Amino acid sequence: MQEALRYDKGLGNEAIYSRVTNGATFWDFIALAWVGAETGNCRMFMDEFDDTSATQSWYWAELLPPGAGPYNIDVVLLSSGAVIGNDFFLADSTSLYSGVKCSGIIAIVGQQLWDASNIQWPPAVLLWYLNYAVREIVNLKPEAGNVIGIIPLVAGTRQSVPAAWNDLVNLKRNMGANGATPGLAITEIHVDTIDRTIPDWHAWPPDPVVRYVIDDDRDPRSFDVFPPQPVATLQQVEAIGSAYPLKVTDPVNGMFPLQAEYEVPTADYMIYRALYESTSIPNALTKATSSLNKFMQYLGAGKQATTLTKANQGGL
């Protein structure tokens, strides 16, 4: 969901932040969990967008909400800690992203399967397939599960991706020891390039300012920074990652956890799973493969549907 407000012009991208609260707890955007005290990970800084006004700008941030609510959203001025805006979220007819309840997608899939009464495929079963589809979409399109957060660094080059993320997309910039001081932008470099140009880069003199991130696809749970971080470093960096949304558990009131553009491929994937596991429908496997092809083509994935079909023969 998006939070925006108009406020004093010229404060920059790190002057105002949004936080999500639930009673006395705060939502940690890195750990994806409620915590008892506000930390830097509980702050989603808002970007400033200039317009024709001489005195005010728009400030904007996109939040990944922690479930259906209810919860409170504060907009806070960093310099004073003053709350300058407030919002409230409760998922009823409004989705976290798309404005669509999962029941609407389940109904469409039931009609496409000639099972509008959900006799052969009950809503609970189709909801399993919907959750499978969401995970597959995030696997193929990591930006579908986009999250932004602050990562504390450790000494040396090797760093860890936050446990709640399934992938690191990129590092954006240095954020200082307090996680709130914007610094030098960070450039991505391929591991083969730095290995050829600076073979001893892991033993390079330490420097708290990160200049390069080295992300190796063969090691998705870790990444490297250069130069190495000093011993007992306190530096933090702003990162873009990908995380699986929480599984939807309610087939009636549960909200579709991705953006609206992913509703169609989700339905195609659900039809594929339903038909692939069917033994009573003529040519079910052929129809399943056709739906999977549409799913893959919609996402622009460079994989053949038959490959994924074989990979899923054992079920999830």
N, C-alpha and C positions, 0 to 999 in steps of 0.2 A: 504494500500500500504506500501511497505517497503523502508526505507531509510538506506543506508550504505555507509561508506567511510573508507579508511585506514588513520590512523594518528598515532602520537607518542605512543609508547608502554607504558603501565603501568599507565595510567591516571585513570582507574577505571570506574565504571558505572555511576557516577554522574558528570563527567567532561565536557561532550559534550551533547548538546540537539538539537532537531529539533523544529522549529516553522513554522507555516503556516501563511502567510500574504496575504492580498488582499488590495492593495493600502496602506492606512494608518491604516488599522485595522488588528487585530490579532485574530486567532481562539482559543477560550477557550475550551479546551478538556473536562472540567467538565460541563460547562453550555451548551456546544454544540451551541455556538453563537459567532458572530463576536463582538469584543470589541475594544475600542479606544486606550487602552494602554496595553502593555505587562505585564502580571502578572505571578506568578508561575504556574497558571493553563494553561498558553499558552505554556508551555515547556514540551516536551516529551523527557525525558533523554534517552540516547543511551547506551546500554550495550556493554561492551568490550569483544571481543572474541580473545583470544590469539592464535597464530599459530607459525610456525617455524621461522618467521622473528625475528631477534634480535633487531630490532629498531621500528617496527610498528605492530599495531593490527587492526583488523576490529572492527568498532563501528556500531551498528545496532539498529534500532527502527522500530516498526510497527505503522503506523498512521491510524486513521479513518478519511478519507478526508471529508470535508464539502461540498458535492455535486460535480457537474461535472466540476467545475473550469470555467475559468482559475484562478489559483492562484500560488503564489511563495512559495517555501519551502527553508528556511535557515537552515544550520547546524552551530551552534554557540559554541564557546569555552567559558565556563562559567566564567573562571578566568579573562578573559580580555574583554569579549563581542564581540570578533572578529568573523566575519563570515568566516568560513573555508571551507564551501561547499554550493552549491546552486543547486536547482532543480526547475523545472517548471511542472505544471500538467494541462492538458486539456483533458477531456474525449471525445475522438472521437472514435477510434477503440479500445482504451484501457480502460478496466473496472477499477473501483475503487478496486475491489478484483479479480474477476474471469476472466476478459478479454472477457466477453460475454455481448452483449446487450440484454435487455429484449425482443426485437423483435425476437431474435433467439429462446428463450424459448417459446414465444407466438406462433411462427410458428410451433414448434414441437407439442405443445398442440393442436393446430388446426388440425394438421394431425391425431393425435391420436383420436380426436373427430369426424373424417370424415367431417371436416368443414374447409378444407385448405383455402377456400376463405373467411373465417370469416364472413359468412352470418348469422348464428344463434348466434354465439358468436363473436361480433366485438372485435378488439384489445383492445379498451378502457375497455370493460367488463373483458376480460382476464387479463388486467393489474390490475384491482381491486382484482381479485383472487390471482394474484402474490403477491401483497402487503399483503393480508390476510395470505398467506403462509409464508412470511418472518416473520411476527409477531408471528405466531404460532410456527415457528422453534425457534425463540429466547425465547419464553415462555418455550418450552420443552428442549431446549439446550441453556442455558444462555451464554455459551462460544461463541456461534455464533455471539452474539452482544458485544463481549468483548471490554471494554474500560479500560484504566488505567489513574488515575488522582490523584491529591492531595486534601484531604479533611481537611479544618480547623475544629478544635474541639471547643466545648463549655464546660462550667463548668459542672461537674457532670459525671454521667455514660451514660445517654441517649444522643445519637447523631442522626443526620438525614442523610439519603441517599440523594445525590445531586438530585435536582428536575428533571434534564434531564435524570437520570438513572431510569430504572424500577426495578433494583435489585442490591444488594451488593453481590458480590461473596466472597470477603475476604479482609482483611487488610494485607499489606505486611510488612511494617516497619515504624518506627518513622522517621519523616523528619525534626524535629526541628521547631523553630519558623518561620524561613524563607521559609519553604517548600522545601529546597534544601540541607539539611544536613542529610545524611543517619545516622540512629541510630539503636537501638535495633529492631530485628525482632519481629513480633507480632504473637502469637499463637492463633488459634481458639479453643474455648472451648464451649461445649454445655451448654445451660442455666440450664438444670436440674442438671448437674454436679456441677456447681458453686453454685447453690441454696442449694445443699445438703452439700457441703464442707465449704462454707463461707456464711451462711444465711444472714449476715448483710453486704454483699459486697457493696451494694449501699451507705452505710454510712462509708466505709473504709476511712482512712486518704488519702487525695488527693496526687497525684504524677503526674508530667507532662509527665513522660515516660510511654507509654502504653505497657502493657505486654500481655494482652489478649483481644481478641474481642469476644463478645457474640452475635451471630446472631440467632435470633428466626424466623423461617419460618412463624410463625403466624403473624408477624409484619414486612412485607417486606419493609416498608418505613423508618424503624428505626433500629438502632443497639446500643449495649452498649459496653463500654470500661472499662477495669479494670487495675489498680486502677482508681478511679474517677479523673477527671481533676480538677485542682485548679480553683478558681474563677478568672475571667479575663484571662483565659489561651490564649496563642498565638500559641500553639502547632498544628502541622499539621502531617498528616499521608498519606502514599501512599496506594492507594486502587485499587482493581480490581473490576469492576462493569460490568453490562450488560445494554445496551441501544438499543432501537429500531432504526434501520437506518431510515433516512428520507424517506418518501414515494416517490416512483418513479411516476412521473407525465406524462412522455412522452413515449408512447408505441413504438415509432420508434427509438429514439436516447437514451432513458434512459438506464442506466447501471445497471446490476444486483448487488445489494448492499451487497451480502454475498460472502463468499469464494466459489470456484468452486465446492467443495464437496456437496454443498446444492442445486445445480441446479436440480438434479434428483428428490429429494423429493419435491422441489417446483413444478415441473411439475406434479407429482402425486397428490399433493394437489389441484392444479388448475383443473385437470381433475375431481377430486372428487367434487369440488364445482360446476363445470359446469353440471355434470350429476345429482347431487343431486337436483338441481333446475330445471331440465328438466322434462316436463310432456308429451313429444311426443316420447321419445325413449324407446323401449321395454326393460324391466329389467334395467332401468336406475339406480334405487336405489341399486340394487345388484352390478352393475358395479361400482357405486360410492363408495360403501363400500369396494370393492376390492382395488380400488386405495387408499383409506384412510388407509387400512391395510398396503399396501406397504409403504406409507408415514411414518406410525408409526414404522414399523419394521426397516426401513432404519435409523431412528433416534435412535433406540434402546429404544424407550419410553415404559414404562410399563403400558400403558393404552390400553383399548380395543377400536377399531374403532367405535363400536356401541355406546359406551359412548359418544364419541365426536360427532358422528352423531346426537344423541338426543340433545346434548347441543347446536348444531348449527341450530336446527329446526327453530328458530326465525330469523335466519340471523344475520349478523354483522352490 
